[in-house]
């Protein structure tokens, strides 16, 4: 059996296994939710009202049905890219119309991304203006939705174009250890974006204003001082212009680090509950979860580029996905771009088993951050914040244990409340 046949069989095997496994998990979760739909879980009886619980069940099941359709579309799109000849055609189009080899490589990758975005638009629109609107979450207008995507596309060209050109150059001009140079460049770029994103990019999509003077600002500043946590400020983001979902996060590094609260969150929680949420986020920082995550991300980037170096110039990869139709050899800027596109499509089915490990680590960190918040505020405020966030976001209160173990980066609400109480 030829190498290209082996590549094809291995990929299709993992592809089918992943697809079936994911659909079975989703079906198990939906049936588990339906089986517990009659009454509020005992642990939350008298805390969550019946109407809210029924609505959360309906929302969870609606998202599950949508997830099946989205998964089928995603799988079909991957197969179309890999086996229809579309990628070789886009590559040929770029090589015939753009003389500069680096620009043709960039153009090919942007065309690859654009086709995927266009084909995914109907489901994106349905999710935003049907499902999210039906349950009262969507606040985005069609005009705003279109403008956001235009901004994203322009930003991708301005920032992504030079980034891709440098990556292509490093791949071809730094010898056998190009993967090490490429990984270092990728990591450095990610750190740079962590600094620039809150100052230059995020304001293109949302408005940020310093938290107004008053009781809430005093409470949060006092907490930050008690925890010896320095920031460049506490900001409120106009998340309500696009969605009723609520959240809070840290962004930036060093002196550019800032605390961001959604305006919806400020409206929904009391000062004590917001302090507990902030203490939870500070806990991630104080307990070294952020540097641990960055280290793990760097290791994954390094490993990913090393794996890419083993197959990027291997002919069977191109023979398996496109045969003799690829117009450019792999040792050119456009050829490297071709390899990047193929590897991005086949990486998912080969690496999806790592998901549960990273989610388990994330859930461990969430428990630890909850404990930190309880120690620096109080358990009642933390529990109250979690309950309100779950209620306002219609979170799934009865996920199937296997589904949550595989997919959830945060523990289920009942598990978090039990841990805080204990």
KOLFI-572143 format. One line per 4 residues: number of its first residue (from 0); for each residue x, y, z of N, C-alpha, C. Coordinates in steps of 0.1 Angstrom, whole numbers, plus 5000, padded with zeros to 4 digits. Example, Ala and Ser with C-alpha at 12.3 -4.5 7.8 and 13.67 -1.06 7.14 Angstrom:
BEGIN
0	5132/4943/5078/5123/4955/5078/5132/4967/5078 | 5128/4978/5071/5137/4989/5071/5129/5000/5079 .
This chain:
BEGIN
0	5008/4988/5000/5000/5000/5000/5009/5013/5000 | 5006/5022/4991/5014/5034/4990/5012/5043/5002 | 5022/5052/5004/5021/5061/5016/5009/5071/5015 | 5005/5075/5003/4994/5084/5002/4981/5077/5006 .
4	4980/5064/5003/4968/5056/5007/4968/5055/5022 | 4979/5052/5028/4980/5051/5043/4975/5064/5049 | 4980/5076/5044/4977/5089/5049/4962/5090/5048 | 4956/5087/5037/4942/5089/5035/4933/5080/5044 .
8	4937/5068/5046/4930/5058/5055/4931/5063/5069 | 4943/5067/5074/4944/5072/5087/4936/5084/5090 | 4936/5093/5081/4928/5106/5083/4914/5103/5083 | 4909/5095/5074/4894/5092/5073/4890/5084/5085 .
12	4898/5075/5090/4895/5068/5102/4893/5077/5114 | 4903/5086/5116/4901/5095/5128/4890/5105/5125 | 4888/5109/5113/4877/5118/5110/4864/5113/5113 | 4861/5100/5109/4848/5094/5112/4847/5091/5127 .
16	4857/5086/5133/4857/5083/5148/4853/5096/5155 | 4860/5107/5152/4857/5120/5159/4843/5124/5157 | 4838/5124/5144/4825/5128/5141/4814/5120/5149 | 4815/5107/5148/4806/5098/5155/4806/5100/5170 .
20	4818/5101/5175/4820/5103/5190/4813/5116/5195 | 4816/5126/5187/4810/5139/5191/4795/5139/5190 | 4790/5133/5180/4775/5133/5178/4768/5124/5189 | 4775/5113/5193/4770/5105/5203/4770/5112/5216 .
24	4781/5119/5219/4782/5127/5232/4771/5138/5232 | 4769/5145/5221/4758/5155/5220/4744/5149/5223 | 4742/5137/5216/4729/5131/5218/4727/5126/5232 | 4737/5121/5239/4736/5117/5253/4733/5129/5262 .
28	4739/5140/5259/4737/5152/5267/4723/5157/5265 | 4718/5157/5253/4704/5162/5251/4694/5153/5258 | 4696/5139/5257/4687/5130/5263/4687/5131/5278 | 4699/5134/5284/4701/5136/5298/4694/5148/5303 .
32	4695/5159/5295/4688/5171/5298/4673/5169/5298 | 4668/5162/5287/4653/5160/5286/4648/5151/5298 | 4657/5141/5302/4652/5132/5313/4651/5140/5326 | 4658/5151/5328/4657/5159/5340/4649/5172/5338 .
36	4642/5173/5328/4635/5185/5324/4622/5187/5333 | 4617/5177/5339/4604/5178/5346/4605/5187/5358 | 4616/5187/5365/4617/5195/5378/4631/5200/5380 | 4632/5211/5387/4645/5217/5390/4653/5207/5398 .
40	4666/5205/5395/4675/5196/5402/4674/5199/5417 | 4674/5188/5425/4672/5189/5440/4681/5199/5446 | 4694/5199/5441/4704/5208/5447/4701/5222/5445 | 4692/5225/5436/4688/5239/5433/4674/5242/5435 .
44	4667/5233/5441/4652/5235/5444/4651/5246/5454 | 4642/5255/5451/4640/5267/5459/4649/5278/5456 | 4659/5276/5448/4669/5286/5444/4667/5291/5430 | 4665/5281/5421/4662/5284/5407/4647/5282/5405 .
48	4640/5292/5399/4626/5290/5397/4623/5282/5385 | 4611/5276/5385/4606/5267/5374/4607/5273/5360 | 4603/5285/5359/4602/5292/5346/4616/5293/5340 | 4626/5298/5348/4639/5299/5344/4645/5286/5340 .
52	4643/5276/5348/4648/5262/5345/4643/5257/5332 | 4629/5258/5330/4624/5254/5317/4630/5261/5305 | 4632/5274/5307/4638/5281/5296/4652/5277/5293 | 4660/5274/5304/4674/5269/5302/4674/5256/5295 .
56	4664/5247/5298/4663/5234/5292/4660/5236/5277 | 4651/5244/5274/4647/5247/5260/4659/5253/5252 | 4666/5262/5258/4678/5268/5252/4689/5258/5249 | 4691/5249/5259/4701/5239/5258/4698/5230/5246 .
60	4685/5225/5246/4681/5216/5235/4682/5223/5221 | 4678/5236/5221/4679/5243/5208/4693/5244/5203 | 4703/5247/5213/4717/5247/5209/4722/5234/5205 | 4717/5223/5211/4721/5209/5207/4717/5206/5193 .
64	4704/5210/5190/4700/5207/5176/4708/5215/5166 | 4711/5228/5169/4719/5236/5161/4733/5230/5160 | 4738/5225/5171/4751/5219/5171/4753/5207/5161 | 4742/5199/5160/4743/5188/5151/4744/5193/5136 .
68	4736/5203/5133/4736/5208/5119/4750/5215/5116 | 4755/5223/5126/4768/5229/5124/4779/5219/5123 | 4778/5208/5130/4788/5197/5129/4788/5191/5115 | 4776/5188/5110/4775/5182/5097/4781/5192/5086 .
72	4777/5204/5088/4782/5214/5078/4797/5215/5079 | 4803/5215/5091/4817/5216/5093/4825/5204/5087 | 4819/5193/5089/4825/5180/5084/4825/5180/5069 | 4813/5184/5063/4811/5185/5049/4821/5195/5043 .
76	4823/5206/5049/4831/5217/5044/4846/5212/5044 | 4850/5205/5054/4864/5199/5054/4866/5190/5043 | 4856/5181/5041/4858/5171/5030/4858/5178/5016 | 4850/5188/5015/4850/5195/5002/4863/5202/4999 .
80	4869/5208/5009/4882/5214/5008/4893/5204/5004 | 4892/5192/5011/4903/5182/5009/4901/5174/4996 | 4889/5172/4992/4887/5162/4981/4881/5167/4968 | 4876/5179/4968/4869/5184/4956/4878/5191/4946 .
84	4890/5193/4950/4899/5200/4941/4899/5215/4943 | 4891/5220/4953/4889/5234/4955/4902/5241/4959 | 4910/5234/4968/4922/5240/4973/4933/5241/4961 | 4935/5231/4953/4944/5232/4942/4939/5243/4932 .
88	4926/5244/4930/4921/5255/4921/4924/5268/4927 | 4922/5271/4940/4925/5283/4946/4940/5286/4945 | 4948/5276/4947/4963/5278/4946/4967/5281/4932 | 4961/5275/4922/4964/5278/4908/4960/5292/4904 .
92	4948/5296/4910/4943/5310/4907/4953/5320/4913 | 4958/5317/4925/4968/5327/4931/4981/5327/4923 | 4986/5316/4919/4999/5315/4911/4998/5322/4898 | 4986/5321/4891/4984/5326/4878/4982/5341/4878 .
96	4977/5347/4889/4973/5361/4888/4982/5370/4897 | 4991/5364/4905/4999/5372/4914/5014/5368/4912 | 5022/5377/4907/5036/5373/4904/5044/5371/4916 | 5043/5379/4926/5051/5378/4938/5048/5365/4945 .
100	5057/5356/4948/5054/5343/4954/5049/5344/4968 | 5054/5354/4976/5049/5355/4989/5035/5361/4990 | 5032/5371/4981/5018/5376/4980/5009/5366/4975 | 5013/5357/4966/5004/5346/4962/5001/5336/4973 .
104	5011/5334/4982/5008/5325/4993/4998/5331/5003 | 5000/5344/5005/4991/5351/5014/4977/5351/5008 | 4976/5354/4995/4963/5355/4988/4956/5341/4989 | 4963/5330/4987/4958/5317/4987/4951/5314/5001 .
108	4959/5317/5012/4954/5315/5025/4942/5323/5029 | 4942/5336/5024/4930/5344/5026/4918/5339/5018 | 4920/5335/5006/4909/5329/4998/4904/5317/5005 | 4913/5308/5010/4909/5296/5018/4900/5300/5030 .
112	4904/5310/5037/4896/5315/5049/4883/5321/5045 | 4884/5329/5034/4872/5336/5029/4861/5326/5024 | 4865/5316/5017/4855/5306/5013/4848/5299/5024 | 4856/5296/5035/4851/5289/5046/4841/5299/5054 .
116	4845/5312/5055/4836/5321/5061/4823/5323/5054 | 4824/5324/5041/4812/5326/5033/4802/5315/5034 | 4808/5302/5033/4800/5291/5034/4794/5289/5048 | 4801/5294/5058/4795/5293/5072/4786/5304/5075 .
120	4784/5314/5067/4776/5326/5070/4761/5322/5073 | 4755/5314/5065/4741/5311/5068/4738/5306/5082 | 4747/5297/5086/4745/5292/5100/4748/5302/5110 | 4758/5310/5108/4761/5321/5117/4750/5331/5118 .
124	4744/5334/5107/4732/5343/5107/4720/5337/5115 | 4718/5324/5112/4707/5317/5119/4709/5316/5134 | 4722/5314/5138/4725/5313/5152/4723/5327/5159 | 4727/5337/5152/4726/5351/5158/4712/5356/5158 .
128	4705/5355/5147/4692/5362/5145/4680/5353/5147 | 4683/5340/5149/4671/5331/5152/4672/5326/5166 | 4682/5317/5169/4683/5311/5182/4686/5321/5193 | 4697/5329/5191/4700/5339/5202/4690/5349/5204 .
132	4683/5353/5193/4672/5363/5193/4660/5357/5200 | 4657/5345/5197/4645/5338/5203/4646/5338/5218 | 4658/5336/5224/4659/5335/5238/4664/5348/5245 | 4663/5359/5237/4665/5372/5243/4679/5376/5244 .
136	4689/5369/5238/4703/5373/5239/4708/5382/5228 | 4704/5380/5216/4709/5389/5205/4704/5403/5206 | 4714/5412/5205/4711/5427/5205/4717/5433/5192 | 4723/5424/5184/4730/5429/5172/4721/5432/5161 .
140	4723/5443/5154/4715/5445/5142/4722/5439/5130 | 4715/5437/5119/4722/5432/5107/4733/5441/5102 | 4731/5454/5103/4741/5464/5099/4754/5462/5108 | 4752/5461/5121/4763/5459/5130/4770/5446/5127 .
144	4763/5436/5124/4768/5422/5121/4777/5423/5109 | 4772/5430/5099/4780/5432/5086/4793/5440/5089 | 4791/5451/5096/4802/5460/5099/4813/5453/5106 | 4809/5445/5116/4819/5437/5124/4827/5428/5115 .
148	4821/5422/5106/4828/5413/5097/4837/5420/5087 | 4833/5432/5083/4841/5440/5074/4854/5444/5082 | 4851/5449/5094/4863/5453/5103/4872/5441/5105 | 4866/5429/5108/4875/5417/5110/4883/5414/5098 .
152	4877/5415/5086/4884/5412/5074/4895/5421/5071 | 4893/5434/5073/4903/5444/5071/4914/5442/5081 | 4911/5440/5093/4921/5437/5104/4929/5425/5100 | 4922/5415/5095/4930/5403/5091/4940/5405/5080 .
156	4936/5414/5071/4945/5417/5060/4957/5426/5065 | 4954/5436/5073/4964/5445/5078/4974/5438/5088 | 4969/5430/5097/4978/5423/5106/4982/5409/5101 | 4972/5402/5096/4975/5388/5092/4984/5387/5080 .
160	4983/5396/5070/4991/5396/5058/5006/5396/5061 | 5011/5406/5068/5025/5406/5071/5029/5394/5080 | 5021/5390/5089/5024/5379/5097/5026/5366/5089 | 5017/5364/5080/5019/5352/5071/5031/5352/5063 .
164	5034/5364/5057/5046/5366/5049/5059/5362/5057 | 5060/5367/5069/5071/5364/5077/5072/5349/5080 | 5060/5343/5083/5060/5329/5086/5065/5321/5074 | 5060/5324/5062/5064/5317/5050/5079/5319/5048 .
168	5085/5331/5050/5099/5333/5048/5107/5325/5058 | 5103/5325/5071/5110/5317/5081/5110/5302/5077 | 5099/5297/5072/5098/5283/5068/5108/5279/5058 | 5111/5288/5049/5119/5285/5037/5134/5289/5038 .
172	5137/5298/5048/5150/5304/5048/5158/5302/5061 | 5153/5294/5070/5160/5292/5083/5165/5278/5085 | 5166/5270/5074/5172/5257/5075/5163/5246/5081 | 5170/5236/5086/5162/5224/5091/5155/5227/5104 .
176	5159/5238/5111/5152/5241/5123/5142/5253/5121 | 5137/5254/5109/5128/5265/5107/5116/5264/5116 | 5112/5252/5120/5100/5251/5129/5103/5258/5142 | 5115/5258/5147/5119/5264/5159/5117/5279/5158 .
180	5123/5285/5147/5122/5299/5144/5107/5303/5142 | 5099/5295/5135/5085/5298/5133/5077/5298/5146 | 5080/5288/5154/5073/5288/5167/5077/5300/5176 | 5089/5303/5176/5094/5315/5184/5087/5328/5179 .
184	5086/5329/5166/5079/5341/5160/5064/5341/5164 | 5058/5329/5163/5044/5328/5166/5041/5332/5181 | 5050/5326/5190/5048/5329/5204/5050/5344/5207 | 5061/5350/5201/5063/5364/5202/5052/5373/5197 .
188	5046/5369/5186/5035/5376/5180/5023/5375/5190 | 5021/5364/5196/5009/5362/5205/5011/5371/5217 | 5023/5372/5222/5026/5380/5234/5024/5395/5230 | 5028/5399/5218/5027/5413/5214/5012/5416/5213 .
192	5004/5407/5207/4990/5409/5206/4983/5410/5219 | 4988/5403/5229/4982/5404/5243/4983/5418/5248 | 4994/5425/5244/4996/5439/5248/4988/5449/5240 | 4988/5446/5227/4982/5456/5218/4967/5454/5217 .
196	4962/5442/5219/4947/5440/5217/4938/5449/5226 | 4941/5450/5239/4932/5458/5247/4933/5473/5243 | 4944/5477/5238/4946/5492/5235/4942/5496/5221 | 4944/5487/5211/4942/5491/5197/4931/5483/5190 .
200	4929/5470/5193/4920/5462/5185/4906/5461/5192 | 4906/5458/5204/4892/5457/5211/4884/5469/5209 | 4890/5482/5210/4881/5494/5209/4875/5495/5195 | 4880/5488/5185/4874/5488/5172/4860/5482/5171 .
204	4858/5473/5181/4845/5466/5181/4836/5469/5193 | 4842/5474/5204/4834/5478/5215/4839/5491/5221 | 4830/5497/5229/4834/5509/5236/4838/5505/5251 | 4849/5511/5256/4853/5508/5269/4854/5522/5276 .
208	4849/5522/5288/4850/5534/5296/4853/5530/5311 | 4861/5539/5317/4865/5536/5331/4852/5535/5340 | 4853/5525/5349/4842/5524/5359/4840/5537/5366 | 4827/5541/5367/4824/5554/5373/4827/5554/5388 .
212	4830/5566/5393/4832/5567/5407/4820/5563/5415 | 4821/5557/5426/4810/5553/5434/4813/5541/5443 | 4803/5535/5449/4805/5524/5458/4811/5512/5451 | 4807/5509/5439/4812/5497/5432/4827/5499/5429 .
216	4831/5510/5424/4845/5512/5421/4853/5511/5434 | 4848/5517/5445/4855/5517/5457/4857/5502/5462 | 4847/5494/5462/4847/5480/5466/4857/5472/5458 | 4857/5474/5445/4866/5467/5436/4880/5471/5437 .
220	4883/5484/5439/4896/5489/5441/4902/5484/5454 | 4893/5484/5464/4898/5479/5478/4902/5464/5477 | 4894/5457/5469/4897/5442/5468/4910/5441/5460 | 4912/5448/5450/4925/5447/5442/4937/5451/5451 .
224	4935/5461/5459/4946/5465/5468/4949/5454/5479 | 4938/5448/5484/4940/5438/5494/4947/5426/5488 | 4944/5423/5476/4950/5411/5469/4963/5415/5463 | 4968/5428/5464/4980/5432/5458/4980/5430/5443 .
228	4970/5434/5437/4968/5431/5422/4968/5445/5415 | 4978/5448/5408/4979/5461/5401/4974/5460/5387 | 4966/5470/5383/4961/5470/5369/4961/5485/5364 | 4959/5486/5351/4959/5500/5345/4945/5505/5346 .
232	4935/5498/5352/4922/5503/5355/4911/5493/5354 | 4899/5497/5358/4887/5488/5357/4878/5495/5347 | 4875/5487/5336/4867/5493/5325/4854/5485/5323 | 4844/5492/5319/4831/5487/5315/4829/5486/5300 .
236	4826/5475/5295/4825/5473/5280/4810/5472/5276 | 4806/5478/5265/4792/5479/5261/4788/5466/5254 | 4790/5455/5262/4786/5442/5256/4771/5441/5252 | 4763/5449/5259/4748/5449/5256/4744/5453/5243 .
240	4753/5460/5235/4750/5464/5222/4749/5452/5212 | 4755/5441/5216/4755/5429/5208/4749/5417/5214 | 4749/5416/5227/4744/5404/5233/4740/5407/5248 | 4730/5399/5253/4726/5400/5267/4734/5391/5275 .
244	4743/5383/5269/4752/5374/5277/4761/5383/5285 | 4766/5379/5297/4774/5387/5306/4787/5380/5309 | 4798/5388/5312/4811/5382/5314/4820/5392/5321 | 4831/5388/5325/4842/5396/5330/4855/5390/5327 .
248	4866/5397/5324/4878/5391/5321/4890/5401/5323 | 4902/5396/5324/4914/5404/5324/4920/5403/5309 | 4926/5414/5306/4932/5414/5293/4945/5422/5294 | 4954/5420/5285/4967/5427/5285/4977/5421/5294 .
252	4989/5427/5294/5000/5422/5302/5007/5434/5308 | 5014/5431/5320/5022/5442/5326/5014/5454/5329 | 5019/5466/5325/5013/5478/5327/5000/5480/5319 | 4998/5472/5308/4986/5473/5300/4975/5464/5305 .
256	4977/5457/5316/4967/5448/5321/4955/5456/5326 | 4943/5452/5322/4931/5459/5327/4920/5449/5330 | 4911/5453/5339/4899/5445/5342/4888/5450/5334 | 4881/5441/5328/4869/5445/5319/4857/5438/5324 .
260	4847/5446/5327/4833/5441/5331/4823/5444/5320 | 4815/5434/5316/4804/5437/5306/4794/5446/5314 | 4788/5455/5306/4778/5464/5313/4766/5455/5317 | 4764/5444/5310/4753/5435/5315/4756/5429/5328 .
264	4769/5426/5331/4772/5420/5344/4771/5430/5355 | 4774/5443/5352/4773/5453/5362/4759/5455/5366 | 4750/5454/5356/4735/5456/5359/4730/5444/5367 | 4735/5432/5365/4729/5420/5370/4734/5417/5384 .
268	4746/5420/5388/4751/5416/5401/4753/5428/5410 | 4752/5424/5423/4754/5434/5434/4769/5437/5435 | 4773/5448/5442/4787/5451/5444/4795/5440/5450 | 4789/5433/5460/4796/5422/5467/4798/5410/5457 .
272	4788/5407/5449/4789/5396/5439/4799/5400/5428 | 4800/5412/5424/4810/5416/5414/4824/5415/5420 | 4825/5419/5433/4838/5417/5440/4842/5402/5440 | 4832/5393/5442/4836/5379/5442/4840/5375/5428 .
276	4833/5379/5418/4837/5376/5404/4852/5381/5401 | 4854/5393/5406/4868/5399/5404/4878/5391/5412 | 4874/5387/5424/4884/5379/5432/4887/5366/5425 | 4877/5360/5419/4879/5348/5411/4889/5350/5400 .
280	4888/5361/5393/4897/5364/5382/4911/5367/5387 | 4912/5374/5398/4925/5377/5405/4931/5364/5409 | 4922/5354/5414/4927/5341/5418/4935/5334/5407 | 4929/5335/5395/4937/5329/5384/4951/5334/5382 .
284	4952/5347/5384/4965/5354/5383/4974/5350/5395 | 4969/5351/5407/4977/5348/5419/4981/5334/5420 | 4973/5325/5415/4976/5311/5416/4984/5306/5404 | 4989/5315/5396/4998/5312/5385/4991/5304/5374 .
288	4977/5305/5373/4971/5298/5362/4974/5304/5349 | 4975/5317/5348/4978/5324/5336/4992/5320/5330 | 5002/5321/5338/5015/5317/5333/5016/5302/5329 | 5009/5294/5337/5008/5280/5334/5002/5278/5321 .
292	4991/5285/5318/4984/5284/5306/4992/5289/5294 | 5000/5300/5296/5008/5305/5286/5020/5295/5283 | 5025/5289/5293/5036/5279/5291/5031/5267/5283 | 5019/5263/5287/5013/5251/5280/5010/5255/5265 .
296	5005/5267/5263/5002/5272/5250/5015/5272/5241 | 5026/5277/5248/5039/5278/5241/5044/5264/5237 | 5042/5255/5246/5047/5241/5244/5038/5235/5232 | 5025/5238/5232/5017/5232/5222/5021/5238/5208 .
300	5024/5251/5208/5028/5258/5196/5041/5252/5191 | 5051/5250/5200/5063/5244/5196/5061/5229/5190 | 5053/5222/5198/5050/5208/5193/5043/5208/5180 | 5034/5217/5178/5026/5218/5166/5035/5221/5154 .
304	5044/5230/5155/5053/5234/5144/5063/5222/5141 | 5067/5215/5152/5076/5204/5150/5069/5193/5142 | 5056/5190/5146/5049/5180/5138/5046/5185/5124 | 5044/5198/5122/5042/5203/5109/5055/5201/5100 .
308	5067/5203/5107/5079/5201/5099/5081/5187/5094 | 5075/5177/5100/5077/5163/5096/5069/5160/5084 | 5059/5168/5081/5050/5164/5069/5048/5175/5059 | 5053/5187/5062/5050/5198/5053/5055/5196/5039 .
312	5067/5190/5038/5073/5188/5025/5073/5173/5021 | 5064/5166/5027/5062/5151/5024/5052/5149/5013 | 5057/5145/5001/5048/5144/4989/5035/5136/4992 | 5035/5125/5000/5022/5117/5001/5011/5126/5007 .
316	5014/5136/5015/5003/5145/5020/4996/5151/5008 | 5003/5156/4999/4997/5163/4987/4991/5153/4978 | 4997/5141/4977/4991/5131/4968/4978/5126/4974 | 4977/5125/4987/4964/5121/4993/4953/5131/4992 .
320	4956/5144/4992/4946/5154/4991/4948/5163/4980 | 4945/5158/4968/4946/5166/4956/4954/5160/4945 | 4961/5149/4948/4967/5141/4938/4977/5150/4930 | 4977/5149/4917/4986/5157/4908/4981/5170/4905 .
324	4970/5175/4911/4964/5187/4908/4970/5199/4914 | 4979/5197/4924/4985/5209/4930/4995/5215/4920 | 4993/5228/4918/5001/5235/4907/5015/5239/4911 | 5018/5239/4924/5031/5244/4929/5037/5234/4938 .
328	5051/5232/4937/5058/5224/4946/5058/5230/4960 | 5061/5221/4970/5059/5225/4984/5071/5235/4988 | 5082/5235/4981/5094/5243/4986/5093/5257/4979 | 5082/5263/4980/5080/5277/4975/5070/5283/4985 .
332	5070/5297/4986/5060/5303/4995/5046/5298/4993 | 5041/5297/4980/5028/5293/4978/5026/5278/4982 | 5037/5270/4979/5036/5256/4983/5035/5254/4998 | 5043/5262/5006/5042/5262/5020/5028/5266/5025 .
336	5022/5276/5018/5008/5280/5022/4999/5268/5019 | 5001/5261/5008/4993/5249/5005/4993/5239/5017 | 5006/5237/5021/5008/5227/5032/5001/5232/5045 | 5002/5245/5048/4995/5251/5060/4980/5248/5059 .
340	4974/5250/5047/4960/5248/5046/4956/5234/5048 | 4963/5224/5042/4960/5210/5044/4961/5206/5058 | 4973/5210/5065/4975/5206/5078/4965/5211/5088 | 4960/5224/5085/4949/5229/5094/4937/5221/5093 .
344	4934/5215/5082/4922/5207/5080/4923/5193/5086 | 4935/5187/5086/4936/5174/5090/4940/5173/5105 | 4944/5185/5111/4949/5185/5125/4938/5181/5135 | 4926/5187/5132/4915/5185/5142/4912/5170/5145 .
348	4909/5162/5135/4906/5148/5138/4918/5140/5145 | 4930/5145/5143/4941/5138/5148/4944/5143/5163 | 4939/5154/5167/4943/5160/5180/4931/5161/5189 | 4919/5158/5185/4907/5161/5193/4907/5153/5206 .
352	4915/5142/5208/4915/5135/5220/4922/5143/5231 | 4929/5153/5228/4936/5161/5238/4926/5170/5246 | 4915/5172/5240/4905/5182/5246/4902/5179/5260 | 4898/5167/5264/4894/5164/5278/4906/5167/5288 .
356	4918/5165/5284/4929/5168/5293/4930/5183/5296 | 4929/5191/5286/4930/5206/5288/4917/5211/5296 | 4906/5205/5293/4894/5209/5300/4894/5205/5315 | 4900/5193/5317/4901/5189/5331/4910/5198/5339 .
360	4921/5202/5332/4930/5212/5339/4923/5225/5341 | 4916/5230/5331/4908/5242/5333/4898/5242/5344 | 4891/5230/5345/4881/5229/5356/4888/5229/5370 | 4900/5223/5371/4908/5223/5383/4911/5237/5387 .
364	4915/5245/5377/4919/5259/5380/4906/5267/5384 | 4895/5264/5378/4882/5271/5382/4879/5269/5397 | 4880/5256/5401/4877/5253/5415/4887/5261/5424 | 4900/5261/5420/4910/5268/5428/4907/5283/5429 .
368	4903/5289/5417/4900/5303/5417/4887/5306/5425 | 4877/5297/5425/4865/5299/5434/4869/5299/5448 | 4878/5290/5452/4883/5289/5466/4890/5302/5470 | 4898/5307/5461/4905/5320/5463/4895/5331/5465 .
372	4885/5331/5457/4874/5342/5458/4867/5341/5471 | 4864/5328/5475/4857/5326/5488/4866/5331/5500 | 4879/5329/5499/4888/5333/5510/4889/5348/5511 | 4888/5355/5499/4890/5369/5499/4877/5378/5499 .
376	4866/5371/5497/4853/5378/5498/4845/5370/5508 | 4835/5362/5502/4827/5353/5510/4820/5343/5501 | 4818/5331/5506/4812/5321/5498/4798/5325/5493 | 4790/5332/5501/4777/5335/5498/4776/5344/5485 .
380	4785/5354/5485/4786/5363/5473/4790/5356/5461 | 4800/5347/5462/4805/5339/5451/4794/5330/5445 | 4787/5323/5454/4776/5314/5450/4765/5322/5444 | 4762/5334/5450/4751/5343/5444/4755/5347/5430 .
384	4767/5351/5428/4772/5355/5415/4770/5344/5404 | 4775/5332/5408/4774/5320/5399/4759/5317/5396 | 4751/5318/5406/4736/5315/5403/4730/5325/5393 | 4733/5338/5396/4728/5348/5387/4734/5347/5373 .
388	4747/5344/5372/4753/5343/5358/4747/5331/5351 | 4745/5320/5358/4738/5308/5352/4724/5311/5348 | 4717/5318/5356/4703/5322/5353/4702/5331/5341 | 4710/5341/5341/4710/5351/5330/4715/5345/5317 .
392	4724/5336/5317/4729/5330/5305/4723/5317/5301 | 4712/5313/5309/4705/5301/5307/4714/5289/5305 | 4724/5287/5315/4733/5276/5314/4726/5263/5316 | 4732/5253/5311/4727/5239/5312/4730/5235/5327 .
396	4720/5232/5334/4721/5228/5348/4722/5213/5350 | 4720/5205/5340/4720/5191/5342/4728/5185/5330 | 4740/5188/5328/4748/5182/5317/4751/5168/5319 | 4752/5160/5309/4756/5146/5311/4771/5146/5315 .
400	4774/5137/5325/4788/5137/5331/4799/5135/5320 | 4796/5127/5311/4806/5124/5301/4808/5136/5291 | 4796/5142/5288/4797/5154/5279/4804/5166/5286 | 4801/5168/5299/4808/5179/5306/4823/5176/5308 .
404	4826/5163/5310/4840/5160/5312/4848/5162/5299 | 4841/5160/5288/4848/5161/5275/4849/5176/5270 | 4838/5183/5272/4836/5196/5266/4837/5208/5275 | 4834/5207/5288/4833/5218/5297/4847/5223/5302 .
408	4850/5235/5300/4862/5241/5306/4859/5246/5320 | 4846/5247/5324/4842/5251/5337/4834/5240/5343 | 4835/5238/5356/4826/5228/5362/4811/5232/5361 | 4802/5223/5361/4788/5226/5361/4784/5233/5374 .
412	4774/5241/5373/4770/5250/5384/4768/5242/5397 | 4761/5231/5397/4759/5224/5409/4772/5219/5416 | 4782/5215/5407/4795/5211/5412/4802/5223/5419 | 4802/5235/5412/4809/5246/5418/4802/5251/5431 .
416	4789/5251/5432/4783/5255/5444/4786/5245/5455 | 4786/5232/5452/4789/5222/5463/4803/5224/5468 | 4813/5227/5459/4827/5229/5463/4828/5241/5471 | 4821/5252/5468/4822/5264/5476/4816/5262/5490 .
420	4805/5255/5490/4799/5252/5503/4807/5244/5512 | 4814/5234/5505/4823/5225/5513/4835/5231/5518 .
